[in-house]
Amino acid sequence: MAISQGDKVEWGWGNGTGQGEVKKVYTQKTTVKIKESEITRDADDDCPAYLIEQEDGDEVLKSASEVRKA
């Protein structure tokens, strides 16, 4: 099932999981500045990248292979 903007997603993080809401979907290689760091993900139509806002307001950039619907 495809993940879209507004979907809740989760991913493995440490010994648990991270969760958040997809704010933007990228279908080409992208670089996003998050907390003084530039994060880059390769992306395409088959394996997009997602800018995700966590409940605490922090953002992360994840590839489709790293996340699943919550």
N, C-alpha and C positions, 0 to 999 in steps of 0.2 A: 504494500500500500504506500503510495507516494506521500511524502511529507510536504506540507505547504506552510506559508506564512500564517502565523496564529496558532499552529499546532503546538501542543505540549510534547516535549521529547525528553529522553534521559540517555545517559551514557555512563560507562564504567569510569570511576574516578577513585583512586586509592583502593581502599577495601570496601567501598560502597558505590553509590551512584550520584551523579549530578543531574539536576533537572532544570528545565527552563522552557521559555516560549520562543519559537522561531520568529525573529523580527524581519529577516531578509533572506532570500534564497539567491545564490549565485550559480550561474551555469557556465562561467568561464573563470580562468585563474584569477584569483583576487588576493589583495593584501589589505588588511584592516589594522589600524592602529588601536591597540587596546592597552590601557595603562602603561604608556611609554614604550611599549613593545610593538613591533610590526609583525603580524602573524599572516602567513601566506598559505593558501590551500589551492591545489589544482582542482578544477571543477569542470564538469561538462553536463550535458543534458541527462546522461545516464547516471552520473555520480555527482550531484550538486554539492555545494558547501552551504552551511547555514550559519548565520549570525544569530546567536541565541542569547536572550536576556534571562539571567538566573533570578530567582526570587529576591535575592539581596541587591539586585540592580546591576551586578557585574555582568559583563558580556564575554562570550567565548565564541570562537570560530571553529566549527567542526565539519568534517567531511561526512557524507551520507553513510559511509561504512562505519562510522564511529557512533552513530545515534540510532535510536528506535523510538517509536511513538510511546508515550507514557500512558 
